[in-house]
Amino acid sequence: MVVAGIAYILISNPVHSETSFHTRATVFPSLPDGLNIMQSKPHPSSHLHAHRAGDSSHHHVAEGRSPKILAGAVLLTLIFAAIEVIAGFWSNSLALISDAGHMVTDSTALGLALLAQYIATRPPSPRHSFGFGRAEALAAFINALAMLAVVGWIVIEAVQRFATPEPVQGMAVFAVAAIGLVINLVVAWLLSRDQKSVNTRAALVHVMGDLLGSVAAIVAGAVIYFTEWLPIDPLLSLAVSALILKSTIGVLRDSYHVLMEGVPHTIDYVAVGADISAIKGVLSVHDLHVWEMSAGHPALIGHLVIHDMQEWPTVLYSIKAMLVEKHRIDHVTLQPEMPGMAEGR
């Protein structure tokens, strides 16, 4: 239901032959045509989304994403998840049950990742002018929340197992966990081939957690089989949960930052403002915003008070060159103003 709801919200897009667009833009007839990107007459959205010569190289459609990678990972994870759930309850191993729950969660996580990857390839529309690239961050955020719930369940169950140990079939745990280790290695290898996507990296975090879970289950099975020391089962489950929690919080923080349009971690907001102010012809900078339209694609908008409007093309060229070279920002929208305009005079 959650996946279907997200799909409907993000994909639903009524088609309009014509529409009115409410945009904030200042057009200067004296500027070159390449800078005069907005006109008063309505246009089809594909024309408005187009980038002209001198515009940024950013594309509103996510590129370089391979759905086959995630599809293969989903298939492998689903098959083994079903096997491990049955084996986990049959052997009564918390380590194996935890790994099984992890695999089930990963099946959902990878399914969300696949859905988000498809949505992110859709072009911009009259209702979504930036495209759907941020769907990846949304799915990564949901994945991280699901992982937190799984970690919480494991911790509660482990504490109960310490108080009241239960018998575990060590050899069965060892055998199933060994197969799971191989499956997780294959899935991790598939996902590691697409590191450009924050969503695929989030799914990889899940699989790495499964990898650790499989190793822990193997150790638990061997220890229980040879020594019958039952506390090793919940003990290793807690250790793996701590490692998973650390990675999950990182994904949660990064995806939340993108969704909240935070300044990218690699960009110094104050330095950007100072560098723009230092460009010849710029008197001051205000209403400056820097954010990520999608992971790895920063954008900047702002208002500049300049000395002479006739110098604006030269000033703009200098600013754009500086932002690309020093801050790796190439999606730039700036509004020039004369002294006094900012105060409404």
N, C-alpha and C positions, 0 to 999 in steps of 0.2 A: 504493500500500500504506500509506503514511504517513497519507494522508487518510482511507482506510477505517478504519485502526486508531483514529485520533482520533474518528471518527464513532461507532464501536462503543463505545468507552470512555465517551463523553459522553452518548450517546443511550440506551444500554442501561439499562432501568429496569423491573425486574420489578414487577408490580402486586400489591398486597396489600390485601385488604379491611380488615384490621385489623393493627395492628403496635404493638409497645411502643416507647416513646420514652424515651431516657435524656437528661434535660435538667437543666441547672443553673439553678435558679430558686428564689427565696425568696418565698413567698406570705404576705401579711399580711391576715388576714381583715378587719381594721378598715379597710383601704384601699378606695377606691371601686372599683366593678366594672371601670372602664376601665383600672385599673392591675393588676388581678388576672388576668393573661393565661394563666397555666398552671394546669391542674388535674391531679389524679392519674389520672383515668380516661382511657383511650385514646380518641382522636378521629380521624376521617379527617384526612389531612394538609391538605386544603384549609381546614378550620376552623382548624388550628394556624397556617397561614401568613397568615390574615386579619389585617388591620390595623384596629383599632377607632378610635373618635373619640379624638383626642389622640395617636395613634401617629404615626410618621413618615410622610411622603408618599412614601417610596421604594417602588417596586414591584419585586418579584423577577423580573418578566418585562421584558426589554428592550423599550422602546417607542420609537417615532419612527424605526424603521429601515425603509428601503425596499429590499426584495430586487430590485426591478426595476432599480435603479441599478446594483447589482453585476452582475446578470445581463447587462445591456446591455454593461457594461465587459468582462465575460468573453468575450462573443461577438465583440466587435470585436477584442480582443487576440488571441484564438485564430486568427481568420481571417488577420490580418496577420502573426502569428508564423510561420505556415507559409510564407507568401510570403517573408518576410525571411530565414528560415533558408536557403531554397534560393538566394536572390539573394546572400546573404552568402558562401556557399562558392563560388558560381559566379564572383563578382567577386574573390574572394581578399582581401577587405578586412577587417582586424582590427576597425576601427571599426564596420563594418556587422555583422560576426559577433558582436561584443560587444553591439551593440544587439539583434541577433536573439536571442542568449542571454538578454538582459534581458527581451525580450518573452515568451519561453518561460517564464522564471521567473515573470513577472508573471501568466501564464495560471494557473499553479499557485497563486500567491499570491492572486489574485482568486477562484479556486475555493475555496480555504481560507476566504477572507473570507466568501464566500457561504454556505458550510457553517456557519461559526461564527455568522453572523447568524441562520440558521434555528434553530440549537441555542439561541441566546440568547433566542429568543422563547418557548421552552418554559416552562411554569409550573413552580414548585417541586414537589418530590415527597418521599415519605417518606425517600428516600436522599439527596436534594439539596435541603435546606431553604432554601438561598439562591438556588435557581434555577440557571441556566446562563449568567448574564451574563459570567462570567469566561472563557468560551470565546473571546470576542473577543480578550482579552489573550493567550491561549494561541496563537491563530492568528497574531497580530501578532508574537509572539516567534519562531515558526517561520519566518514570512516574512523576518524580519530575519536569521536564521541562514542561510537560503538565499541572501540577497543577499550576505552576507559571503563565501560560497563562490564566487559569481559574480565578485565583485571580485577575489578571490585568483587565479582562473583568468585574468582579463583582465591582471593585472599580470605574471604569469609569461609569458603569450604575448607581451605587449608587449616585455618584456626580450629575448626570443628574436628578435623582429622587428628590434630595434635592431642586434643582432649579425649577423643574416642577413636583410637586406631582401628582400621578395618582391614581384613585380609585382602591381599592383592596377588594375582597370578603373575609372578615376575617374568616367566619365559614368554608368555603371550604378549606382555607389555613390550619386552625387548624386540620381539619379532616384528610386531606392527609398527613400532616406532622407527625401526631400521628402514622399513619400506617408506614410511613417511618422510624420513630424512632424504631419501633419494628423490621423491616427488618434489619436496620443497626446494632442493638444489636445482632441479630442472626449471621449476617455476621462477625462482630467483634469477636464474640465468636469462630466461626469456624477458623478464621485466627490466633487467639491467641494461638491455639493449636500447631502451628508450628513457634516457635520463633527462631529456628536455622538458618533460611534463611533470609538474608538481604533483599531479594526481597519480601518475604512474609511480613516482617516488613514494607517495603515501601508501600505495598498494604494496610496494616493495618492503616498506617498514613492517606491514602485516606479515608478509612471507618470511622476513628475517626473524620475526618473533616466532613464527611456526618452526623455523629452522632450529632456533634455540630450544623450543619446546620439545622437538623431536630428540635432540641430543640429551636433554634432561630426562626424557622418558626412557631412553636407552640406558642411561646410567641408573635410573631408579629401578628399572626392570632387572638389570644385572645384580645390583646390590641386594634387592629383595630376594632374588632367586638363590644367591649364594650365601647370604647372611641372615635373611628373614628380618632385617631391620626396617620396619614399616615407616618410621618417621622420615626416611629419606624421600618418600613420595611427596608429602606436602612441603617439605623443606626445599626441594628443588623447584617445586611449583612457585613458591614465593620468590626464589632467586630470579627465575625467568620473568616473573611478573614485574619485578623491579626494573629489569633491563628494558622490557617492553614499554613500561610507563615513561621512562626517560625519552625514548624515541617518539612515542605518541604525543607527548607534550610539545615536542619540537614541531611536529607536523601540525598540531592544533594551533600553535602560536603563529606559524608561517601562513597557514591558510586563513586564519582569522584576520591577520594583518592585511592580506590581499583583499578580502571581502570588505573590510572596513576602510579601504582606500588609504591605507597608511603609506607614509614615505618609504620607499624601498630601503632595505637594510644597507645596501651598498651605496646609497646616496646621502650626502650630508646636505640637509635642507638649508641650513644657515650659510654654508659655503656656496651653494648654488645662487642664493640671493646676493651674496657679496660679489661673486664673479660677474653676475649680470650688471650690477650697479657700477662695476669697474669698467665696463665697455664705454668707449668714447661716444659721447652724445647722449648717454643715459643719465638723467638727473636723479631719479629714484625709482624704486620698485615697490608695488603693493599688490594685495590680493593675489599672492603667489601660492600656487598649489602644485604639489608633486605627488603622484600616486602611480600605481600599476593597473593598467587596464586588464591585464592578465599576467600570470607569472612570467617574469623576464621581459616585460614590455612596458617600461616606464613612460609616463607622459607628463607634460608640464603646461600649465596655463598661468597667465598673469597679466597685470597692467603695468605699463611703464610710462613714466613721465620723461619726455625727451626734449632736447633743446630746440630742434628744428624739424618739423614734419617732413620737409623736403629730403632730409637725411635718413628717413626711416628705412628705405630699402637697404642702405649700406649698414645701418645699425642692426637690422634684423639678420642680415647675412653673417655679421660678426658674432652675434649672440648664438645663432644656430650652430655655427662652426665650433664655438667654444664649448657649448653644451654637449655636442657629440664627442669631442676630443677629450674633455676633462671629466664629464659625468655620464657618458654613454646614454644620453637622452636625445632622441631624434624625433619624437612626436611632440612638437612644440606649437602652442597657440598663444600669441601675445597681442595685446591691444595697446597701441601707442596713444598717449594723451599729451596735450600741451599743458604747461604750468597753469594751475587754476582749475582745470577741468575736473580733477579729482575732488575738489571742494565744492563743485557744482556752480562755479562762477562762470 
